[in-house]
Amino acid sequence: MADLPFEWRSCGLTTVGTVRKHNEDSYLASPERRLWVVADGMGGHMRGDVASQSIIEAYEDFQPKRTVSQTIDDLENRALEVNAKLREDLEHNPGHIMGSTVAMMFAKHDIAYFMWAGDSRIYASQNNVLKQISHDHSFIQESVDRKIMTAEEASSHPSSNIITRAVGVHNQLYLDLDYTRVKPGDKFLICSDGLFKDVVLEEIAQQLNKIPFKAAEGLIDMALAKGANDNVTVIVIEAFPIGSATRQT
């Protein structure tokens, strides 16, 4: 089955922000392989850098498999292998806990597949409606889900940085999986939490009306203008009709 008549263009950008000394975020934007990945490291003292970069390095030689199921298995297995390596490193260096969120999108034909662990997010803008695809693996989100606190209370809670699932944090890693059908003009955003800590949904939607480079640039600029207390990484992805635009990466 041949791909439907649209192509992909994307732009990934990252910034250390205005407060942090190191950028512990890493990303991969590969429209030619139709794979996009964001990893937000944690652990301090540059340990987060190692964790997030280890994830991205695991996908640098990725090539789609013959079937979707084989490809999804491969994408998951690569994350599991990084998780195992980080846990092994912890055994040799007790107390040096490090880990990373991961959020990724893979496209095949007219379907986009999403996988994630942690609180880096995936958004989809389809028919001019922006929605969050991923569901945060965080103390705050779980508290809201269990009705322990309201969304309003969660937005200013001091424990907003506690995540409950990530690569390298537990011996067993579980990635959530979702998918959606894609039409030309659909746009997607993968980002670290440094973006949505400061930039609200309506502002994200406004930026996604632009081409990927302008949208990514606008989101980074907006986060910086609002203080950017954390590292900020964004990848903006668009499906567009063949011949309608020049590819941007």
One Martini backbone bead per residue (centre of mass of N, CA, C, O) as a GRO file, in nm:
protein
  249
    1MET     BB    1   0.092   0.039   0.027
    2ALA     BB    2   0.069   0.355  -0.044
    3ASP     BB    3   0.109   0.657   0.020
    4LEU     BB    4  -0.035   0.927   0.069
    5PRO     BB    5  -0.068   1.263  -0.074
    6PHE     BB    6   0.167   1.326   0.158
    7GLU     BB    7   0.380   1.513   0.359
    8TRP     BB    8   0.666   1.610   0.566
    9ARG     BB    9   0.716   1.864   0.811
   10SER     BB   10   0.977   2.012   1.030
   11CYS     BB   11   1.057   2.153   1.369
   12GLY     BB   12   1.338   2.181   1.591
   13LEU     BB   13   1.368   2.321   1.928
   14THR     BB   14   1.605   2.460   2.178
   15THR     BB   15   1.633   2.565   2.533
   16VAL     BB   16   1.765   2.648   2.846
   17GLY     BB   17   1.680   2.925   2.918
   18THR     BB   18   1.703   3.156   3.215
   19VAL     BB   19   1.820   2.950   3.461
   20ARG     BB   20   1.958   2.722   3.355
   21LYS     BB   21   2.280   2.573   3.278
   22HIS     BB   22   2.143   2.317   3.151
   23ASN     BB   23   2.056   2.098   2.883
   24GLU     BB   24   1.832   1.808   2.927
   25ASP     BB   25   1.743   1.817   2.645
   26SER     BB   26   1.621   1.614   2.366
   27TYR     BB   27   1.620   1.557   1.996
   28LEU     BB   28   1.423   1.420   1.711
   29ALA     BB   29   1.409   1.511   1.353
   30SER     BB   30   1.263   1.273   1.100
   31PRO     BB   31   1.084   1.295   0.816
   32GLU     BB   32   1.210   1.066   0.636
   33ARG     BB   33   1.122   0.851   0.883
   34ARG     BB   34   0.881   0.946   1.058
   35LEU     BB   35   1.043   1.068   1.324
   36TRP     BB   36   0.971   1.186   1.667
   37VAL     BB   37   1.173   1.312   1.953
   38VAL     BB   38   1.138   1.361   2.313
   39ALA     BB   39   1.376   1.443   2.585
   40ASP     BB   40   1.363   1.471   2.953
   41GLY     BB   41   1.592   1.517   3.181
   42MET     BB   42   1.711   1.367   3.495
   43GLY     BB   43   1.942   1.427   3.805
   44GLY     BB   44   2.157   1.611   3.770
   45HIS     BB   45   2.476   1.685   3.703
   46MET     BB   46   2.422   1.588   3.392
   47ARG     BB   47   2.247   1.323   3.399
   48GLY     BB   48   2.013   1.409   3.214
   49ASP     BB   49   2.174   1.428   2.957
   50VAL     BB   50   2.245   1.129   2.933
   51ALA     BB   51   1.957   1.016   2.921
   52SER     BB   52   1.843   1.176   2.676
   53GLN     BB   53   2.072   1.103   2.474
   54SER     BB   54   2.032   0.796   2.486
   55ILE     BB   55   1.761   0.799   2.347
   56ILE     BB   56   1.835   0.937   2.081
   57GLU     BB   57   2.060   0.737   2.000
   58ALA     BB   58   1.859   0.489   1.976
   59TYR     BB   59   1.719   0.644   1.700
   60GLU     BB   60   1.935   0.716   1.475
   61ASP     BB   61   1.904   0.409   1.320
   62PHE     BB   62   1.624   0.421   1.236
   63GLN     BB   63   1.390   0.192   1.069
   64PRO     BB   64   1.135   0.096   0.915
   65LYS     BB   65   0.936  -0.159   0.902
   66ARG     BB   66   0.723  -0.360   0.732
   67THR     BB   67   0.547  -0.324   0.985
   68VAL     BB   68   0.386  -0.171   1.235
   69SER     BB   69   0.429  -0.375   1.465
   70GLN     BB   70   0.737  -0.390   1.427
   71THR     BB   71   0.792  -0.091   1.474
   72ILE     BB   72   0.673  -0.059   1.757
   73ASP     BB   73   0.852  -0.269   1.887
   74ASP     BB   74   1.117  -0.124   1.824
   75LEU     BB   75   1.061   0.140   1.972
   76GLU     BB   76   1.022   0.008   2.249
   77ASN     BB   77   1.289  -0.154   2.275
   78ARG     BB   78   1.478   0.088   2.281
   79ALA     BB   79   1.372   0.200   2.550
   80LEU     BB   80   1.426  -0.057   2.719
   81GLU     BB   81   1.733  -0.057   2.680
   82VAL     BB   82   1.786   0.211   2.817
   83ASN     BB   83   1.664   0.140   3.086
   84ALA     BB   84   1.860  -0.093   3.150
   85LYS     BB   85   2.122   0.078   3.143
   86LEU     BB   86   2.045   0.280   3.368
   87ARG     BB   87   2.003   0.063   3.588
   88GLU     BB   88   2.290  -0.050   3.574
   89ASP     BB   89   2.434   0.213   3.649
   90LEU     BB   90   2.307   0.231   3.933
   91GLU     BB   91   2.448  -0.021   4.052
   92HIS     BB   92   2.742   0.119   4.015
   93ASN     BB   93   2.587   0.412   4.109
   94PRO     BB   94   2.477   0.484   4.384
   95GLY     BB   95   2.260   0.773   4.382
   96HIS     BB   96   2.265   0.805   4.046
   97ILE     BB   97   1.997   0.914   3.947
   98MET     BB   98   1.851   0.863   3.617
   99GLY     BB   99   1.640   1.023   3.365
  100SER     BB  100   1.357   1.012   3.117
  101THR     BB  101   1.162   1.126   2.911
  102VAL     BB  102   0.917   1.026   2.648
  103ALA     BB  103   0.827   1.145   2.311
  104MET     BB  104   0.647   1.009   2.022
  105MET     BB  105   0.640   0.998   1.653
  106PHE     BB  106   0.480   0.786   1.403
  107ALA     BB  107   0.450   0.748   1.044
  108LYS     BB  108   0.187   0.568   0.850
  109HIS     BB  109   0.058   0.679   0.604
  110ASP     BB  110  -0.253   0.789   0.774
  111ILE     BB  111  -0.084   0.729   1.048
  112ALA     BB  112  -0.040   0.824   1.388
  113TYR     BB  113   0.201   0.742   1.633
  114PHE     BB  114   0.208   0.716   1.998
  115MET     BB  115   0.470   0.758   2.252
  116TRP     BB  116   0.498   0.741   2.625
  117ALA     BB  117   0.692   0.881   2.917
  118GLY     BB  118   0.558   1.106   3.121
  119ASP     BB  119   0.542   1.487   3.068
  120SER     BB  120   0.573   1.484   2.789
  121ARG     BB  121   0.411   1.619   2.500
  122ILE     BB  122   0.116   1.561   2.286
  123TYR     BB  123  -0.015   1.732   2.002
  124ALA     BB  124  -0.323   1.808   1.815
  125SER     BB  125  -0.409   1.970   1.495
  126GLN     BB  126  -0.754   1.935   1.398
  127ASN     BB  127  -0.971   2.125   1.253
  128ASN     BB  128  -0.879   2.363   1.452
  129VAL     BB  129  -0.817   2.147   1.688
  130LEU     BB  130  -0.678   2.132   2.010
  131LYS     BB  131  -0.511   1.840   2.147
  132GLN     BB  132  -0.431   1.608   2.389
  133ILE     BB  133  -0.281   1.299   2.367
  134SER     BB  134  -0.137   1.283   2.610
  135HIS     BB  135  -0.071   1.145   2.949
  136ASP     BB  136   0.037   1.224   3.235
  137HIS     BB  137   0.316   1.105   3.437
  138SER     BB  138   0.198   1.228   3.738
  139PHE     BB  139   0.114   1.336   4.042
  140ILE     BB  140  -0.089   1.547   3.951
  141GLN     BB  141  -0.257   1.384   3.746
  142GLU     BB  142  -0.333   1.155   3.943
  143SER     BB  143  -0.482   1.341   4.141
  144VAL     BB  144  -0.696   1.431   3.940
  145ASP     BB  145  -0.802   1.151   3.857
  146ARG     BB  146  -0.873   1.094   4.180
  147LYS     BB  147  -0.987   1.367   4.305
  148ILE     BB  148  -0.780   1.517   4.508
  149MET     BB  149  -0.765   1.738   4.282
  150THR     BB  150  -0.774   2.006   4.095
  151ALA     BB  151  -0.670   2.167   3.818
  152GLU     BB  152  -0.623   2.436   3.962
  153GLU     BB  153  -0.447   2.322   4.193
  154ALA     BB  154  -0.231   2.187   4.010
  155SER     BB  155  -0.109   2.446   3.864
  156SER     BB  156   0.023   2.535   4.180
  157HIS     BB  157   0.175   2.294   4.266
  158PRO     BB  158   0.483   2.199   4.420
  159SER     BB  159   0.462   1.887   4.272
  160SER     BB  160   0.485   1.925   3.946
  161ASN     BB  161   0.782   1.761   3.909
  162ILE     BB  162   0.648   1.483   3.960
  163ILE     BB  163   0.716   1.171   3.829
  164THR     BB  164   0.594   0.819   3.756
  165ARG     BB  165   0.726   0.801   3.459
  166ALA     BB  166   1.040   0.668   3.320
  167VAL     BB  167   1.342   0.650   3.196
  168GLY     BB  168   1.527   0.484   3.462
  169VAL     BB  169   1.334   0.465   3.729
  170HIS     BB  170   1.252   0.169   3.654
  171ASN     BB  171   1.278  -0.161   3.579
  172GLN     BB  172   0.999  -0.103   3.457
  173LEU     BB  173   0.869  -0.023   3.129
  174TYR     BB  174   0.591   0.190   3.021
  175LEU     BB  175   0.424   0.254   2.722
  176ASP     BB  176   0.222   0.458   2.571
  177LEU     BB  177  -0.055   0.421   2.325
  178ASP     BB  178  -0.140   0.592   2.016
  179TYR     BB  179  -0.379   0.716   1.759
  180THR     BB  180  -0.421   0.874   1.423
  181ARG     BB  181  -0.573   1.021   1.169
  182VAL     BB  182  -0.450   1.174   0.868
  183LYS     BB  183  -0.447   1.506   0.731
  184PRO     BB  184  -0.404   1.750   0.545
  185GLY     BB  185  -0.283   2.004   0.783
  186ASP     BB  186  -0.191   1.861   1.006
  187LYS     BB  187  -0.078   1.905   1.349
  188PHE     BB  188   0.217   1.868   1.562
  189LEU     BB  189   0.322   1.843   1.917
  190ILE     BB  190   0.639   1.820   2.079
  191CYS     BB  191   0.711   1.850   2.439
  192SER     BB  192   0.830   1.991   2.703
  193ASP     BB  193   0.743   2.125   3.015
  194GLY     BB  194   0.865   2.412   2.963
  195LEU     BB  195   0.626   2.511   2.797
  196PHE     BB  196   0.343   2.452   2.967
  197LYS     BB  197   0.421   2.619   3.221
  198ASP     BB  198   0.374   2.905   3.042
  199VAL     BB  199   0.209   2.797   2.795
  200VAL     BB  200  -0.093   2.807   2.672
  201LEU     BB  201  -0.319   2.659   2.471
  202GLU     BB  202  -0.403   2.911   2.304
  203GLU     BB  203  -0.109   2.985   2.223
  204ILE     BB  204  -0.040   2.726   2.079
  205ALA     BB  205  -0.263   2.736   1.865
  206GLN     BB  206  -0.168   3.000   1.732
  207GLN     BB  207   0.116   2.896   1.639
  208LEU     BB  208   0.001   2.642   1.465
  209ASN     BB  209  -0.084   2.830   1.214
  210LYS     BB  210   0.198   2.790   1.133
  211ILE     BB  211   0.473   2.709   1.022
  212PRO     BB  212   0.695   2.516   1.178
  213PHE     BB  213   0.923   2.724   1.219
  214LYS     BB  214   0.746   2.959   1.326
  215ALA     BB  215   0.614   2.798   1.555
  216ALA     BB  216   0.868   2.715   1.710
  217GLU     BB  217   0.978   2.999   1.748
  218GLY     BB  218   0.727   3.116   1.894
  219LEU     BB  219   0.730   2.923   2.140
  220ILE     BB  220   1.010   2.992   2.244
  221ASP     BB  221   0.969   3.298   2.273
  222MET     BB  222   0.732   3.280   2.471
  223ALA     BB  223   0.878   3.130   2.699
  224LEU     BB  224   1.102   3.343   2.740
  225ALA     BB  225   0.908   3.585   2.800
  226LYS     BB  226   0.797   3.408   3.067
  227GLY     BB  227   1.111   3.291   3.176
  228ALA     BB  228   1.210   3.002   3.149
  229ASN     BB  229   1.285   2.792   3.407
  230ASP     BB  230   1.317   2.585   3.180
  231ASN     BB  231   1.357   2.374   2.959
  232VAL     BB  232   1.297   2.400   2.593
  233THR     BB  233   1.105   2.178   2.373
  234VAL     BB  234   1.031   2.160   2.013
  235ILE     BB  235   0.799   1.991   1.781
  236VAL     BB  236   0.689   2.063   1.454
  237ILE     BB  237   0.423   1.906   1.263
  238GLU     BB  238   0.342   1.845   0.905
  239ALA     BB  239   0.085   1.774   0.684
  240PHE     BB  240   0.131   1.785   0.323
  241PRO     BB  241   0.078   1.842   0.011
  242ILE     BB  242   0.204   1.763  -0.271
  243GLY     BB  243   0.346   2.069  -0.395
  244SER     BB  244   0.263   2.303  -0.170
  245ALA     BB  245   0.566   2.278  -0.051
  246THR     BB  246   0.858   2.326   0.106
  247ARG     BB  247   1.073   2.163   0.269
  248GLN     BB  248   1.103   2.146   0.628
  249THR     BB  249   1.358   2.104   0.915
   0.00000   0.00000   0.00000
